[in-house]
Amino acid sequence: MRLTFSLLAVAALALCAETTAVAQRHNGGSSPPTAPPAARNSKAPAPIVAASSGMGALQFAAVNYGVPAPQSLTRQLVIDDDRTRAAALSAIGAPGQYLVHGHIPYPHSIQLNFVALGNSDELDAILTVELEQHILSAILLPQDGNWRRIATVLYATAFNDPSTSPATFLRLDRSLLQQERYRAVFHALTPLPNGDYAENEAHLRVLNSRAVITMSFVNRARACATGHAHTGCDITRRWMQADPTDPSHRLVLVTATGHESPHDAADPLAGSVQLQDTHLRSFACQPFVFSDVTQHYEPMANSAPCTAPH
């Protein structure tokens, strides 16, 4: 019996030693077969975000109102009768401050463009009017022999500001989606007393009889830190660059940045856009493609350094 008990004790001790050895082998970098796999340090892909977006001081309102023909509206806006003039201002989407009885203003300037913004065989119309405190463009669409206002783009700017005019507010470019069609490109500058500013750009097309903003971004900006006589100013420029032969209608939003030295920032010519452009040094590119779902250009990747033209 003693021999049997001793053998059993030795066997038990050996089994415990083996179990301990196996456990020690699993305490390294590996796990036992029944343990969950070790966690891996994996980063989620960065979300794709546009380098810049937004309309800034530009206001866009999509509507659907019947209006007189564009040529009739231009005549009614300058007629002597206050009620007729007020009705014309209301038809193009002028703010309510211009519709007060007894204070119906005459426009400072009127510009009428007939242009193919959409896919129709007929030309659309853009009626741009300069008022005392605003510039606005009414987007007019021909439909079954009549006309409808489908949108108004508004910019609050004083007439006595010589830096703004209908020419700086609106330009017409060929569409990036259809070379035989056009897009309306609007600009609005937001200046600050210290010389800083940001200018926004918005692109408008007519798609499926609706006015659509297909792209918007800050196209130029100047930012000076407090006490900029010691730190200088940061300069930013953006523009859209497209390949007309690309069947996917992709484009690149180019962001150029630079810095004005304290000496340059104090120069009397520092406010010149042409002089500021000479400070641009770094260039980043972001690809965009037009989405039929959102009817807007959407980024395909995040902005990354690109080669500057030489």
Secondary structure, 3 states (H helix, E strand, C coil): CHHHHHHHHHHHHHHHHHHHHHHHHHCCCCCCCCCCCCCCCCCCCCCCCCCCCCCCCEEEEEEEEEECCHHHHHHHCCCCCHHHHHHHHHHHCCCHHHCCCCCCCCCCEEEEEEECCCCCCCCEEEEEEECCCEEEEEEEEEECCEEEEEEEEEEECCCCCCCCCHHHHEEEEECCCCCCCEEEEEEEEEECCCCCEEEEEEEEEEECCEEEEEEEEEEEEEEECCCHHHHCEEEEEEEEEECCCCCCCCEEEEEEEEEECHHHHCCCCCCCHHHHHCCEEEEEEEEEEEECCCCEEEECCCCEECCCCC
